[in-house]
Amino acid sequence: MKKQYSFSIDQMNGIVEDTYAKIINECENLKKNTKCPNEQVVALLSVIASNYAITTEKNKN
């Protein structure tokens, strides 16, 4: 069984917080520039998330 990963407090207050803010900002830019609805942004984020989920599944085998 693989050990569960957790970000450190420093990471949470640094790179993780920065990455979160950048993703939110880019999603807002996408909506502003394309006039797409929130659902389209969610669909895009789901596709991105699935790329990481697939990688995780492949690593388990």
Backbone bond lengths (Angstrom), bond angles and torsions (degrees), N, CA, C in turn:
res aa  C-N    CA-C-N  psi(-1)  N-CA   C-N-CA  omega(-1)  CA-C   N-CA-C  phi
1 M - - - 1.456 - - 1.524 108.86 -
2 K 1.311 116.64 136.13 1.451 122.72 -177.69 1.529 110.58 -81.86
3 K 1.336 116.18 136.41 1.461 121.24 178.76 1.531 110.01 -67.41
4 Q 1.323 116.67 135.85 1.460 122.00 179.37 1.526 109.45 -69.90
5 Y 1.321 116.43 135.72 1.461 122.04 -179.11 1.521 110.09 -94.13
6 S 1.310 115.72 140.68 1.466 121.82 173.54 1.514 108.55 -133.78
7 F 1.325 115.80 139.77 1.462 119.87 173.92 1.523 108.95 -70.84
8 S 1.327 115.36 147.83 1.462 119.68 175.51 1.529 109.22 -75.21
9 I 1.309 116.41 165.95 1.472 121.15 177.36 1.530 109.84 -59.48
10 D 1.332 116.93 -43.03 1.465 120.35 178.89 1.525 111.44 -62.02
11 Q 1.330 116.57 -41.62 1.460 119.85 177.69 1.524 110.88 -65.25
12 M 1.330 116.74 -42.65 1.472 120.81 179.38 1.525 111.23 -60.42
13 N 1.324 116.67 -37.41 1.459 121.02 -179.23 1.520 112.82 -88.27
14 G 1.324 116.87 -1.86 1.461 121.35 -178.83 1.510 111.61 -120.61
15 I 1.335 115.96 -102.12 1.464 122.23 -173.27 1.527 113.09 -59.71
16 V 1.317 117.99 -38.33 1.477 119.98 -178.73 1.522 109.60 -67.39
17 E 1.302 117.16 -47.27 1.469 120.68 178.69 1.525 111.12 -62.21
18 D 1.327 116.64 -41.65 1.470 120.94 178.59 1.529 111.41 -63.56
19 T 1.325 116.46 -43.65 1.464 121.07 -179.50 1.523 110.35 -63.95
20 Y 1.324 116.51 -44.18 1.460 121.26 177.88 1.535 110.31 -57.44
21 A 1.324 116.43 -47.78 1.467 120.78 -178.77 1.527 110.97 -62.68
22 K 1.316 117.61 -39.34 1.466 121.18 179.53 1.523 111.34 -66.89
23 I 1.325 116.79 -41.56 1.469 120.07 178.93 1.524 110.18 -63.15
24 I 1.320 116.93 -45.96 1.468 121.04 178.60 1.524 110.35 -59.91
25 N 1.318 116.92 -45.76 1.462 122.00 -179.90 1.530 111.08 -60.75
26 E 1.321 117.04 -44.35 1.467 120.05 -179.90 1.520 111.94 -67.61
27 C 1.313 117.66 -34.97 1.465 120.31 175.73 1.525 110.49 -65.26
28 E 1.312 116.92 -40.61 1.473 120.37 176.75 1.525 110.60 -65.10
29 N 1.343 117.49 -39.47 1.474 120.39 176.44 1.521 110.85 -63.00
30 L 1.326 117.14 -40.85 1.457 121.47 178.52 1.525 110.37 -60.73
31 K 1.330 116.31 -47.28 1.461 120.19 178.68 1.525 111.40 -61.25
32 K 1.330 116.55 -43.89 1.466 121.32 -178.47 1.529 111.38 -63.79
33 N 1.333 116.52 -44.28 1.463 120.56 -174.54 1.519 114.33 -81.11
34 T 1.319 117.47 -22.88 1.469 119.91 -178.38 1.520 113.12 -111.40
35 K 1.332 116.08 -13.25 1.473 121.62 -176.02 1.540 111.70 62.21
36 C 1.333 116.11 25.29 1.463 119.36 -179.99 1.522 110.32 -77.70
37 P 1.337 116.79 155.44 1.468 120.34 178.30 1.529 111.06 -79.38
38 N 1.314 115.59 165.62 1.463 121.58 177.33 1.524 111.58 -54.25
39 E 1.328 116.74 -37.43 1.459 120.38 -178.21 1.522 112.10 -59.54
40 Q 1.326 116.95 -34.11 1.468 120.23 178.64 1.522 110.53 -70.09
41 V 1.321 117.17 -37.30 1.462 121.55 177.02 1.528 109.26 -65.53
42 V 1.321 116.80 -43.15 1.465 121.07 178.05 1.530 110.34 -61.06
43 A 1.317 116.83 -41.93 1.470 120.60 178.66 1.525 110.70 -61.96
44 L 1.316 116.98 -43.14 1.467 121.19 178.09 1.525 110.86 -62.64
45 L 1.323 116.80 -45.95 1.463 120.40 179.15 1.523 111.28 -63.63
46 S 1.326 116.99 -34.01 1.466 120.72 177.35 1.528 111.44 -65.77
47 V 1.317 116.59 -40.33 1.465 120.48 177.09 1.534 109.83 -63.35
48 I 1.310 116.01 -43.97 1.463 119.98 178.61 1.522 110.27 -62.07
49 A 1.324 117.01 -46.11 1.466 121.36 179.85 1.522 110.79 -61.44
50 S 1.321 117.16 -38.28 1.465 119.42 -178.81 1.520 111.64 -65.36
51 N 1.322 117.56 -29.80 1.464 119.80 175.79 1.523 110.87 -61.64
52 Y 1.302 117.11 -39.43 1.458 120.87 179.17 1.519 111.44 -75.75
53 A 1.310 118.06 -34.86 1.463 121.65 177.77 1.524 110.10 -65.46
54 I 1.317 117.96 -39.83 1.460 122.47 178.56 1.523 109.35 -63.43
55 T 1.318 117.26 -44.35 1.459 121.87 179.13 1.521 109.99 -59.46
56 T 1.316 116.91 -43.20 1.456 121.48 179.24 1.526 110.72 -62.85
57 E 1.324 117.31 -43.41 1.462 121.52 179.24 1.518 111.09 -63.89
58 K 1.336 117.43 -42.00 1.469 121.13 179.73 1.530 110.28 -62.46
59 N 1.327 117.31 -37.52 1.450 120.95 -178.53 1.510 112.46 -69.69
60 K 1.326 118.67 -21.34 1.459 122.30 -179.53 1.521 111.38 -73.35
61 N 1.336 117.06 -27.91 1.473 121.32 -176.54 1.498 111.70 -82.50
